[in-house]
């Protein structure tokens, strides 16, 4: 082998080695997070938790309202059917109130946060 061939082979080996070493960084070159980055990540997690909590509370409120409306309607119909001929109005109102209260409680309890 000539000296020129040996030099070319050595240069090729060095080039391949530097490409491989650059493509797969070792643990010594791993990037460490700064205190500011860690704090920013913590703040982002806390914001997400707060947003999730607010969304859950809103879902609970919506479910409570729907339950109250459905319960009041069902209670009004039930109260009207059960009440006597002379007290249809009172039975309807009483059924609506009781149905609304029960429906709101059931609707609120339906959502678990």
Buried (B, 14 or more C-beta within 10 A) or exposed (E): EEEEEEEEEEEEEEEEEEEEEEEEEEEEEEEEEEEEEEEEEEEEEEEEEEEEEEEEEEEBEEBBBBBBBBBBBBBBBBBBEEBEEEBEEEBBBBBBBBBBBBBBBBBBEEBEE
